[in-house]
Amino acid sequence: MLRLSCALSCVLPCLACLPAHAALYRCPSLQEPGRSIVTNLVGDAEARQRDCTPLATRASALDAPVKPPPAAAPSRVQVAPADRRIPVALQRERDTDRRAIIDAELRTEQQLLERAREIVKAAPAGDAEAQTQARQAAARHADNVDALQRELQRLR
């Protein structure tokens, strides 16, 4: 008995996952003449006997066969041919431009940091919210200065 209950507990959930397919029929109502009902509780023979018409069933997305995912193409590392490589002079020019842009950003952030520090000093002692915002702004500019200096170190 225990084996049967174990087997049923394993099989029944699997059966519940299967799609339910039943023929639907529009049949004349036996209780209310002139009206019709839609049912799936009659068999083919009874449907013919009661003069029921079969209804077309709609295809569901769940009825479609499951397609396996496409296989991933093997990735290849391609080395650029010599004619597609950037010339050394052009790369040096790009690096110089990048360094100039980062230097300009660094100068701007340093100025903003100095202004933020002045605002921290000038913030009223009784206004805790203003002091907090000023300190956060100063910390943000200090972090930006540090990040830009690290970026310049990587370029050199």
Secondary structure, DSSP 8 states (H G I E B T S, - for coil): -HHHHHHHHHHHHHHHHS------EEEE-SSSTT-EEEES-S-HHHHHHTT-EE------TTTS-----------------GGGS--HHHHHHHHHHHHHHHHHHHHHHHHHHHHHHHHHHHS-TT-HHHHHHHHHHHHHHHHHHHHHHHHHHHH-
